[in-house]
């Protein structure tokens, strides 16, 4: 399979503290096989669980992980738009 030049992966997150760690880690394992340049963008959309804390910890291990933290839930569509706006690829 031919690799892509670059790739941005966007994940909206709302109270997904139990799953977001695993999602980011599994995606991070796959991305080097798909593209030479990549980023993961997670939009934490006002989560009230441990999502923000978990994502902050993950950022320390993954330089290509960007997190947008929102204080108030703005919905799935708004989260996607924020991710698309932040994406560099």
Buried (B, 14 or more C-beta within 10 A) or exposed (E): EEEEEEBBBBBBBBBBBEEBBEBBEEBBEEBEEBBEBBBBBBBBBBBEBBBBEBBEEBBEEBEBBBBBBBEEBBEEEBBBBBBEEBBEE
